[in-house]
Amino acid sequence: MAGGFAGGEAGAGRAEFYEGKITGYFILACIVGSFGGSLFGYDLGVSSGVTSMDDFLIKFFPDVYDRKHAHLHETDYCKYDNQLLTLFTSSLYFAGLVSTFGASYVTKRRGRRASIMVGAASFFLGGAINAAAQNVAMLIIGRVLLGAGIGFGNQAVPLYLSEIAPYRIRGAINQLFQLTTCLGILVADVINYFTDRLHPWGWRLSLGLAMGPATAIFVGALFLPETPNSLVERGMLDEARRVLEKVRGTQKVDAEFEDLKEASEAARAVKGTFRNLLAVRNRPQLVIGALGIPAFQQLSGMNSILFYSPVIFQSLGFGSSAALYSSIITGSMLVVGALISMVTVDRLGRRFLFIEAGIQMIASMVVVAVILALKFGHGEELTKGVSTVLVVAICLFVVAYGWSWGPLGWLVPSELFPLEMRSAGQSVVVCVNLFWTAAVAQCFLAAMCHLRWGVFVLFAALIVVMSIFIVLLLPETKQVPIEEIWMLFDKHWYWKRIVRKDPKYQGHQHHQQEMAPANPAGVKPSSDV
């Protein structure tokens, strides 16, 4: 939402007249809404731990279990290279990819809160089926339902947080989604550490506990306010005004409410929201928000480490319990990174965090690749010193991701889209994100088997490309109201050449209004605008 406190560096619209304060109602809405991220995080953490548990492998993937315990005649990189096992992980993300388009309809027609509730219900059912699974088919069905839950949740929660937050702290509020995702991962890692000792049913407990956060989110969502943006978009103006006043803690919301109504009127004038993503005037949002950042977030290699961190550490000779313990460490680093990002994102800005983290992540991946190239053998455990350096390098990578591509990969796209295509745009974001999540999950173990240490060099090279992409194409969005983001592209060295080619570009009218006082005699403005 284009909200915030009076004053600020907001831009050229009404933002300087926005008023409000942090209210208890607003805090409650943020806490409950943000916990949608815990579904995504819990699944990331649980999946990685369960796939390394012997009891789980014996029941569903006995070939992988046998290979795990008889790896003397093959490189350790290949112990877990099994496409059916990776399908257990990636099927969820393919399901989420498809479900996000249904989520777009629900989010636009029924509101952000409705999508959050649908996602929680689907996730609950998936957790129940996985906990009771007797064969691989039941596992996959459960994963599909979990995926649908994540598709709905990831589509709605970032939108909800961005719209309900005051613009001056929008970055920190939106990153509650990433924080709860990281907390979900950490909680799952801790649970896996203990359930690994409960034979032979510990894995069922890990999978079944997914019903806990799903229940909490569904019940909490019953008490959530809908965002004023969504209410205005659906023509419920009186209710939107009431919620806006309650969230902001003041009746002086005229300026912000007018911005919301104008954005809604512009949205209703637009037909074919998905098609409008392809319009020239929306090219920056398409390239940066819908395609670039969601894809790069996964191509950084981070989720591969999260999916398979116990598997990776076991392959590197850490042992089963040590591998799960190492996963707790990396999960803790994600939480630390998310907290750092929340504190700094609205001060240092999005670009700074992206660029600094890119440098740190590249260096970490190079260190990991060099260690594995020089020290990693066939069936031999790494020495304690080398293993320590390896874990430290991975932790430095994880914490950098935790304050950059992790949270900003959701925050920045949710900021970029105008209201008329916000729901559709966020659906494409989630779709692209989950496509690459699934693709990387499905291919990573095979890539690690065939490329060996080269897979980490590949990720380092991709991070170089990602960082250059940010430096050249992303304008700084900190403390800019969400309904005025388009003005940044109008001033950007590259994007202004693109967006101004579209005759329907809203900046044309804006420029003419700005020039009118300077042309009292009716001098015709220049067409080069």
C-alpha positions in Angstrom: 0.0 0.0 0.0 1.2 3.5 -0.7 1.1 4.4 3.0 3.3 5.9 5.6 4.1 8.8 7.9 3.8 12.4 7.0 6.8 13.8 5.2 9.6 11.8 3.6 11.4 11.3 0.3 8.4 9.9 -1.4 8.4 11.4 -4.8 6.3 13.7 -6.9 2.7 12.7 -5.8 0.6 13.1 -2.7 3.0 11.1 -0.5 4.1 14.1 1.5 0.5 14.4 2.8 0.2 10.8 4.0 -0.3 10.5 7.7 -0.4 7.7 10.2 1.2 5.8 13.0 2.1 2.2 13.9 -1.0 0.7 15.5 -1.7 -2.5 17.3 -4.1 -3.5 14.6 -1.4 -3.0 12.0 1.1 -5.0 14.0 -1.4 -7.9 14.4 -2.1 -7.8 10.6 1.6 -8.0 9.8 2.4 -10.8 12.2 -0.5 -13.0 11.1 -0.1 -12.2 7.4 3.7 -12.7 7.4 3.4 -16.2 8.9 2.4 -17.4 5.5 6.1 -17.6 4.8 6.5 -20.3 7.5 4.7 -22.8 5.2 7.3 -22.3 2.5 10.1 -22.4 5.0 9.0 -25.4 7.0 8.7 -27.4 3.8 12.1 -26.4 2.6 13.7 -27.5 5.9 11.6 -30.7 6.4 12.2 -31.9 2.8 15.9 -31.6 3.1 16.1 -33.5 6.4 13.6 -36.2 5.6 15.4 -37.2 2.4 18.5 -38.0 4.3 16.8 -40.1 7.0 17.6 -43.8 6.7 14.1 -44.9 7.8 12.5 -42.8 5.1 14.9 -44.0 2.4 14.4 -47.7 3.4 10.6 -47.4 3.0 10.4 -45.4 -0.2 13.8 -45.3 -1.9 15.7 -48.5 -0.9 18.1 -48.2 -3.9 19.3 -44.8 -2.6 19.7 -46.3 0.9 21.8 -49.1 -0.5 23.9 -46.7 -2.5 24.4 -44.4 0.5 25.8 -47.3 2.5 27.9 -48.9 -0.2 29.6 -46.0 -2.0 33.2 -47.3 -2.2 33.1 -47.8 -6.0 31.6 -44.4 -6.9 32.4 -40.8 -6.2 30.5 -39.5 -3.1 29.0 -36.8 -5.2 26.6 -39.3 -6.7 25.2 -41.1 -3.7 21.8 -39.4 -3.8 21.5 -39.0 -7.6 18.0 -40.5 -8.0 15.3 -38.8 -10.1 12.4 -40.3 -8.2 13.9 -39.0 -4.9 14.3 -35.5 -6.4 10.8 -35.7 -7.8 9.6 -36.0 -4.2 11.1 -32.6 -3.6 10.4 -30.9 -6.9 6.8 -32.1 -7.4 5.7 -29.6 -4.8 7.1 -26.7 -6.8 5.6 -27.8 -10.1 2.2 -28.0 -8.3 2.8 -24.5 -6.8 3.6 -23.2 -10.3 0.3 -24.3 -11.7 -1.8 -23.3 -8.6 -0.5 -19.7 -8.7 -2.7 -18.8 -11.6 -5.8 -19.9 -9.6 -4.4 -17.9 -6.8 -4.3 -14.8 -9.0 -8.0 -15.1 -9.6 -8.9 -15.6 -5.9 -6.5 -12.8 -4.8 -8.1 -10.3 -7.3 -11.7 -11.3 -7.0 -11.9 -12.4 -3.3 -9.0 -10.6 -1.7 -5.5 -11.3 -0.4 -6.9 -12.8 2.8 -8.9 -15.4 1.0 -5.9 -16.7 -0.9 -3.9 -17.0 2.4 -6.7 -19.1 3.9 -7.0 -21.4 0.8 -3.3 -21.9 0.9 -3.3 -22.8 4.6 -6.1 -25.4 4.1 -4.4 -27.0 1.1 -1.1 -27.2 3.1 -2.9 -28.8 6.0 -4.3 -31.6 3.8 -0.9 -32.2 2.2 0.8 -32.5 5.5 -1.8 -35.0 6.7 -1.4 -37.2 3.6 2.4 -37.1 3.7 2.4 -38.1 7.4 0.2 -41.1 6.6 1.9 -42.1 3.3 2.4 -45.8 2.6 3.8 -45.5 -0.9 5.5 -43.0 -3.2 2.2 -42.2 -4.9 0.8 -40.9 -1.6 3.9 -38.9 -1.0 3.6 -37.2 -4.4 -0.2 -36.5 -3.8 0.6 -34.9 -0.5 3.4 -32.9 -2.1 1.1 -31.6 -4.8 -1.4 -30.4 -2.1 1.5 -28.8 -0.2 2.6 -27.1 -3.5 -0.9 -25.7 -4.1 -0.8 -24.2 -0.6 2.6 -22.6 -1.2 1.4 -21.3 -4.6 -1.5 -19.5 -2.9 0.5 -18.3 0.1 3.5 -17.0 -1.9 1.2 -15.2 -4.3 -0.8 -13.4 -1.6 1.4 -12.8 1.4 4.1 -10.5 -0.2 1.2 -8.5 -1.8 -0.6 -8.3 1.5 2.4 -7.0 3.4 3.5 -4.5 0.7 0.0 -3.1 0.4 -0.7 -2.7 4.1 2.7 -1.3 5.1 3.5 2.4 5.4 5.8 3.3 2.5 8.7 4.4 4.7 9.0 1.0 6.3 7.5 -1.1 3.5 10.8 -2.9 3.0 11.1 -4.1 6.6 7.5 -5.1 6.8 7.6 -7.1 3.6 10.6 -8.9 4.8 8.6 -10.4 7.6 7.7 -12.9 4.9 11.3 -13.9 4.5 11.9 -13.9 8.2 9.1 -16.3 8.9 10.3 -18.4 5.9 13.7 -18.6 7.6 12.2 -19.4 11.0 10.2 -22.1 9.3 13.4 -23.6 7.9 15.2 -23.4 11.2 12.3 -25.0 13.2 12.1 -27.8 10.6 15.9 -28.4 10.9 15.6 -28.6 14.7 12.6 -31.0 14.4 14.5 -33.2 11.9 17.5 -33.4 14.2 15.4 -34.9 17.0 12.9 -37.0 14.9 15.9 -38.7 13.1 16.4 -40.6 16.4 12.8 -41.8 16.5 12.9 -45.1 14.7 11.1 -46.0 12.4 8.5 -43.3 12.3 10.4 -40.1 13.0 10.0 -38.9 9.4 6.2 -39.1 9.7 6.3 -36.7 12.6 8.5 -34.3 10.7 6.1 -34.3 7.7 2.9 -34.3 9.8 3.9 -31.3 11.9 3.4 -29.2 8.7 -0.3 -29.2 9.8 0.6 -27.0 12.8 1.6 -23.7 11.0 -1.2 -24.3 8.5 -3.8 -24.4 11.3 -2.4 -21.3 13.0 -2.4 -19.3 9.7 -5.9 -20.4 8.8 -7.3 -19.4 12.2 -5.3 -16.2 12.3 -6.5 -15.2 8.8 -10.1 -15.3 10.1 -9.2 -12.1 12.1 -7.1 -10.4 9.4 -8.3 -7.2 7.8 -8.3 -7.1 4.1 -6.0 -4.6 2.5 -7.6 -1.2 1.6 -6.1 -1.6 -1.9 -8.0 -4.9 -2.4 -11.2 -3.4 -1.0 -11.0 -0.4 -3.3 -10.2 -2.6 -6.3 -13.4 -4.5 -5.6 -15.5 -1.4 -5.2 -15.9 -1.6 -1.4 -15.0 2.1 -0.8 -16.6 2.6 2.6 -15.0 -0.5 4.1 -11.7 0.4 2.5 -11.8 3.8 4.1 -12.7 2.3 7.5 -9.9 -0.3 7.4 -7.4 2.3 6.2 -8.2 4.6 9.1 -8.0 1.7 11.6 -4.7 0.5 10.3 -3.2 4.0 10.2 -4.6 5.0 13.5 -6.0 8.3 12.1 -8.9 9.7 10.2 -6.6 12.0 8.1 -6.1 9.5 5.3 -7.6 11.6 2.5 -4.4 11.8 0.4 -3.6 8.1 0.6 -7.2 7.2 0.0 -7.4 9.4 -3.1 -4.2 7.7 -4.5 -5.8 4.3 -3.9 -9.0 5.3 -5.7 -7.1 6.8 -8.7 -5.0 3.6 -9.0 -8.2 1.5 -8.8 -9.9 3.6 -11.5 -6.8 3.2 -13.7 -6.9 -0.5 -13.0 -10.5 -0.9 -14.1 -9.8 0.9 -17.3 -7.3 -1.8 -18.2 -8.5 -5.0 -19.8 -6.5 -8.2 -20.0 -4.2 -7.9 -17.0 -1.8 -10.7 -18.0 -1.6 -9.4 -21.6 -0.8 -5.9 -20.2 2.3 -7.3 -18.7 3.7 -7.5 -22.2 2.9 -3.8 -23.0 6.0 -1.6 -23.7 5.1 0.7 -20.8 5.4 -2.3 -18.4 8.6 -3.7 -19.8 10.6 -2.8 -16.7 8.2 -4.7 -14.5 8.2 -7.6 -16.8 11.9 -7.9 -17.2 13.0 -7.1 -13.6 10.0 -8.1 -11.4 8.3 -10.9 -13.3 11.2 -12.7 -15.0 14.6 -11.6 -13.9 14.6 -11.4 -10.1 12.4 -14.5 -9.5 14.6 -16.7 -11.8 17.9 -15.3 -10.4 16.7 -15.9 -6.8 16.7 -19.6 -7.5 19.7 -19.7 -9.9 21.9 -18.4 -7.1 22.0 -22.0 -5.8 20.7 -21.2 -2.4 17.6 -23.4 -2.5 19.8 -26.3 -3.7 21.8 -25.9 -0.5 18.6 -25.7 1.6 17.0 -28.7 -0.2 20.0 -30.9 0.1 22.2 -29.5 2.9 22.0 -32.7 5.0 22.5 -34.7 1.8 25.5 -32.4 0.8 27.1 -32.7 4.3 26.6 -36.4 4.4 28.1 -36.7 0.9 31.1 -34.7 2.2 31.5 -37.2 5.1 29.9 -35.4 8.0 27.7 -38.4 9.0 23.9 -38.4 9.5 23.5 -36.5 12.8 26.3 -34.1 12.0 24.7 -33.3 8.7 21.4 -32.4 10.3 23.3 -30.4 12.9 25.1 -28.5 10.1 21.7 -27.8 8.6 20.6 -26.1 11.8 23.6 -23.9 11.6 22.8 -22.8 8.0 19.2 -22.3 9.0 20.3 -20.0 11.8 22.4 -18.0 9.4 19.3 -17.4 7.2 17.5 -16.0 10.2 20.4 -13.7 11.1 20.5 -12.5 7.5 16.8 -11.8 7.4 17.0 -9.8 10.6 20.0 -7.8 9.3 18.0 -7.1 6.1 14.9 -5.9 8.0 17.0 -3.4 9.9 19.0 -2.1 6.9 16.8 -2.4 3.8 15.0 0.9 4.2 18.2 2.7 5.2 20.9 1.3 2.9 18.5 0.4 0.1 17.8 -2.6 -2.1 20.6 -2.1 -4.5 23.3 -1.9 -1.9 22.2 -5.2 -0.3 22.0 -6.9 -3.7 25.5 -5.8 -4.8 27.3 -6.4 -1.5 25.8 -9.8 -1.1 26.6 -10.7 -4.7 30.3 -10.2 -4.0 30.2 -12.2 -0.8 28.3 -15.1 -2.4 30.6 -15.3 -5.3 33.7 -15.5 -3.0 32.0 -18.2 -0.9 31.1 -20.3 -3.9 34.6 -20.1 -5.3 36.1 -21.2 -1.9 33.7 -24.2 -1.8 34.6 -25.2 -5.3 38.4 -24.9 -4.7 38.2 -27.0 -1.5 36.1 -29.7 -3.2 38.4 -29.7 -6.3 41.5 -30.1 -4.2 40.5 -32.1 -1.1 37.4 -34.2 -1.9 38.1 -37.8 -2.8 36.4 -41.1 -3.4 34.7 -42.5 -0.3 37.1 -40.5 2.0 36.0 -38.1 4.7 37.3 -34.6 4.7 39.6 -33.6 7.6 38.1 -31.6 10.5 40.0 -28.4 9.4 38.9 -28.6 5.8 35.3 -29.4 6.8 35.2 -26.4 9.1 36.3 -24.1 6.3 33.7 -25.6 4.1 30.9 -25.0 6.6 32.1 -21.5 7.2 32.1 -20.7 3.5 28.6 -22.1 3.1 27.4 -20.1 6.1 28.8 -16.9 4.7 27.0 -17.7 1.5 23.8 -18.4 3.3 23.8 -15.2 5.5 24.5 -13.0 2.4 21.6 -14.6 0.6 19.6 -14.1 3.8 19.9 -10.3 3.6 19.7 -10.0 -0.1 18.2 -12.3 -2.7 16.1 -14.2 -0.2 14.0 -11.3 1.1 14.5 -8.9 -1.8 13.5 -11.5 -4.3 10.0 -11.2 -2.9 10.0 -7.5 -1.8 11.2 -5.9 -5.0 8.8 -7.6 -7.4 5.8 -6.9 -5.1 6.8 -3.1 -5.2 7.1 -2.8 -8.9 3.6 -3.6 -10.4 0.9 -1.0 -10.7 -2.5 -1.9 -9.1 -4.2 -3.0 -12.4 -1.7 -5.9 -12.8 -0.5 -6.4 -9.3 -2.2 -9.7 -8.7 -1.4 -11.0 -12.2 2.2 -9.8 -11.9 2.7 -11.5 -8.6 1.3 -14.7 -10.0 3.9 -14.6 -12.8 6.6 -13.9 -10.1 5.6 -16.9 -8.1 5.2 -19.1 -11.3 8.7 -18.2 -12.5 10.1 -18.6 -9.0 8.6 -22.0 -8.5 9.5 -23.1 -12.1 13.2 -22.5 -11.5 12.9 -23.8 -7.9 11.6 -27.1 -9.3 14.1 -27.2 -12.2 17.1 -26.6 -9.9 15.8 -29.1 -7.4 15.3 -31.8 -10.0 18.7 -31.2 -11.6 20.9 -30.3 -8.7 21.9 -33.8 -7.5 22.5 -35.0 -11.1 24.5 -31.9 -11.8 26.5 -32.4 -8.6 27.2 -36.0 -9.7 28.4 -35.1 -13.2 29.9 -31.6 -12.7 31.2 -32.3 -9.2 32.8 -29.2 -7.8 32.1 -27.4 -11.1 28.4 -27.0 -10.1 29.5 -24.4 -7.5 31.6 -22.6 -10.1 28.5 -22.5 -12.2 26.5 -20.9 -9.4 29.3 -18.4 -8.9 29.2 -17.4 -12.6 25.4 -17.0 -12.4 25.7 -14.7 -9.4 28.1 -12.5 -11.4 25.4 -12.2 -14.1 22.7 -11.5 -11.5 24.8 -8.7 -9.9 25.4 -7.0 -13.2 21.7 -7.2 -13.9 20.9 -5.4 -10.7 23.6 -2.7 -11.2 22.4 -1.8 -14.7 18.6 -2.2 -14.6 17.1 -1.9 -11.1 16.4 1.7 -9.7 16.4 2.2 -6.0 12.9 1.8 -4.6 13.4 2.5 -0.9 10.9 5.0 0.7 9.0 5.4 -2.5 5.2 4.9 -2.3 4.1 1.8 -4.2 1.7 3.8 -6.4 4.6 6.1 -7.5 7.2 3.5 -8.4 6.6 4.0 -12.1 8.2 7.5 -11.8 11.6 5.7 -11.1 11.5 4.1 -14.5 10.6 7.5 -16.1 14.0 8.8 -14.8 16.1 5.7 -15.3 18.9 6.0 -17.8 17.7 3.0 -19.8 14.1 2.3 -19.0 12.9 5.8 -19.9 13.8 5.2 -23.5 11.6 2.1 -23.5 8.5 3.1 -21.6 8.1 6.5 -23.3 7.6 4.7 -26.7 4.2 3.5 -25.5 1.4 6.0 -26.4 -0.6 4.8 -23.3 2.3 5.4 -20.9 0.9 7.4 -17.9 4.0 9.5 -17.8 2.9 11.4 -20.9 0.0 13.0 -19.1 2.1 13.6 -16.1 4.7 15.5 -18.1 2.1 17.6 -19.8 0.6 18.5 -16.4 4.0 19.5 -15.1 4.7 21.7 -18.2 1.3 23.4 -18.2 2.3 26.2 -15.7 5.5 26.8 -17.6 3.5 27.4 -20.8 0.9 30.1 -19.9 0.8 31.3 -23.5 -0.2 27.9 -24.8 3.2 27.0 -26.2 3.0 23.4 -27.4 5.1 21.0 -25.3 7.8 19.1 -26.9 6.8 15.6 -28.1 10.0 14.1 -26.8 8.8 13.2 -23.4 
